Amino acid sequence: MAKQNDRILIVDDSWDNLRVLQVFLAGEGYQVEVANSGESVLAQAEAFSPDVMLLDLMMPGLDGSQVIQRIRQYPVLDALHSKTD
């Protein structure tokens, strides 16, 4: 069972996917935030400090692989970086 402070950031360009995952995970007790593009995820990750990020790899613009590269280069997200290895 999720603790109330467990946070998940979901990143996907499909609003349908985001909504299904958000409803399911929130129903399991997780705090959930969503981002619909790779471009917006860094600011949201910094503000939300997720424990886990569910990341779509195939998105237009900044794709999931590029998001991971940026997280690894972004000092404020160092704790998240260690979780991606």
N, C-alpha and C positions, 0 to 999 in steps of 0.2 A: 504494500500500500504506500502511496506517495505521502511524503511529508508536506505540510503546507508551504514550506519554503523551497521545495524543489521546483526549479524554473526551467522551462523548455522554450527555446526560440525556434519557430518553424519558418523556413524560407522556401517559398515555392512561387512560381509565376502563375499557378492555377488557383483561382479563388475557391473553386470547389474542393480541391485537395486541402487547402488551408483550413477551410471551415470544418470539414470532416475530422481532420486531425485535432483541431482546436477543441471541438465539442467533446470528442472522445477523451482526450487527455485531461481536459478540465473536469470532466465527469469522474475521472480517476483520482482527482485531488491535486493535480499539478497546476502551477501558475503558468499560463501560456501566453506568449506574445507571438505575433506573426509579422512577417515581412514578405512583400510580394516581388522583390527584386534584389539582386545582388548589390546594387548601388546603395540601397537603404540599410543594409544589414549591419554595417560597422557601427553606425551611430546607435542603432537599436541594441546591438550587443553590448556596447559600452554603457548605455543607460540602464539596461535590464539585467546585466551580468548573469546570463543563463548558465545553468549547470550543464545543459546539453543543448546542442543545436542540431535540428533535423534539416538537412540542406539538400535541395534539389540540385543535381549536378548539371542538368541541361536546361538552362534559362537563357533568354535573349539578353544581350548586353553583357553584363558581368556574370559569367557562369559560376557554378559551384566551385570548380577547381581554382578559379581566380579569386573567389572569396576566401578560400582556405589560404592561398598565398598571401593575401593582404592581412589576414588575421595574424599570420606568423610574423609579419613585418610591423605590426601595430603594437607598440609597447604597452598601451593601456589595456590591451586584451591578452596580456601575457599568461594569465591563469587559463583563459580559454585555449590559448595556443598549446599549452601543455596537455590539454584534454584531446587535441586532434592527433597527437602522435601515437 
